[in-house]
Amino acid sequence: MDRCRQLTTDQRVRRTLELLGERWTLLIVAEALAGHTHFDEFEKSLGVAPSTLAVRLRLLVEIGLLERRGDRCNRLTYHLTEAGNALRPCFDLLTQWTNERMPCTSG
């Protein structure tokens, strides 16, 4: 029996949250859902350090939420996979919850 099947649903959810809960990771997914595909687009929109962004993009590729296209000679792009796009309803619900429950403050 493989390891994943031995884990309870709660354990699998916890593992997923450990992966996605790292700083910047979900924000990168949100930017990809908004249509960003290039490293510099993510960097500029998020204000994240290039080294951190590179690590997070690599993680998202490794876990199958993004795919990297191109090669070192061409400009690399990052695109959501089917699994990455499947997170869209979660982000939609989070946006709805935020709009309904979080006060809008100017800062």
N, C-alpha and C positions, 0 to 999 in steps of 0.2 A: 504494500500500500504506500503511495507516495506521501510525502510530508504534508502537502496541502490538504489532503483528504483527512489526515489525522488531526488537523487543527479544527477547533470549534469555530462557528461563525463569529463569535465574539473575538477570538484570537486573530482570525483573518482580518476583521475590521480594524483591530488595534494595529496590526502589521501595516495595513494600508495607510492608516492615519500616521504612523511613524514615518513612512516613506513620503507621503504627500504633505505632512505637517512641517517639514523642514522649512526654515525661513526662505522665502522667495518662490518656493516650488509652485504653490497654488496660484500665486500672482502671475507666474510665467504661463501657466495653463490658461488663466483668464485672458492674458494678452494674446495667446495663440487662438483662443476662441473668438477674439475680436478681430482676428485676421493678420496679426503680426507673424512674420516668418523669418526675418533676418536677425542675426545676432545684434547688430547695431540698433535695430528697432526695439528689441527687448531691453537693451542696455539704456537707451535714451528714455523710454517710457517709464521704466521702473527706477532708474537711478542706481542700479545694482553694480557692484564692482565686476569688471570683466572676468576675473578669476572665479568668483562665486557663480556668475552666470554660466560659465563654461562647465563647471561641476554640476550645476543643477540641470542644464540641458542634457548633459551626458547621462545623468540619472534617469531623466524622463525618456530618453531614447532606450536605455537599458531595460526599463520596466514596461516599455511598449506603448507609452502614451504619445510619444512623438517619433517621427522618423526623420532622419537627416538625409537631405538630397544634395547632390552636387559632389564636387571633389575639391581638393585643396587648391587647384588651379582656378576653379570657378568659385563664385560666391555661394557658400553653403546656405541652405535654407532648412527650416524646421517646420514640419507639417504634422498636424494632429492625425493620429491613426484612428481607426474605428473605435478602439478603446478610449482614446482621448476625447473623441467627439461624444462618446456615451456619457461623459461627465457634464455635458451642456445642461441637462435638466437639473442637476445638482446646483450648478451656478445660477440658473434661473430662479430656483427656489431660494437660494441664499440672497439673491438680489431682492426678491419679493419680501422676504423676512426683514432684510435691512431697511427697505423702504417703509415698511409698516411699523417697525419696532425700534429703530435707532433714530434718536433725535438728530436733526440736521443742525450741525454747528458750524459756524464760520471760524476760520482760524488762520 
